[in-house]
Amino acid sequence: MTSYRIADAARLLGVSDDTVRRWIDHGALPVTGDSPARIPGAALAEHAQRLADAPGDDADLLSSARNRFTGLVTRVQIDGVMAQVDIQAGPHRVVSLLSAEAARQLDLQPGSLASAVIKATNVIVETPPKEALR
């Protein structure tokens, strides 16, 4: 049976080690009898699915896209009419190419909250309304 160290489980779920420890303390994740503690792989996979099925921050948006990564903008490179935007969403780095005009209009800059919406080979970047961030 495959099992994972707390640090590895945290990395796979895109959360901190402390979050995984809290889930263990609250009974949301079981551990093996090993020392240091390890989480059974099947239980970790079930927990990952529960997290993915949980309603996200984007409940006010209606969309046909099913692959949405909400995270922080880490880089914006604007060159002429095009922009490259990097978003770090948990363990996922998503890169989108969009018009420079759209990047400016969305006021994308490092540290901005944004969602990358991925459908087939197209990546769309969205941001929450400014008042939602206050």
Secondary structure as UniProt FT lines:
FT   STRAND          3..5
FT   HELIX           6..13
FT   HELIX           17..25
FT   TURN            26..27
FT   STRAND          38..40
FT   HELIX           41..53
FT   TURN            57..60
FT   STRAND          67..79
FT   TURN            80..81
FT   STRAND          82..89
FT   TURN            90..91
FT   STRAND          92..99
FT   HELIX           100..105
FT   TURN            106..107
FT   TURN            110..111
FT   STRAND          113..119
FT   TURN            120..121
FT   STRAND          122..126
FT   HELIX           130..133
//
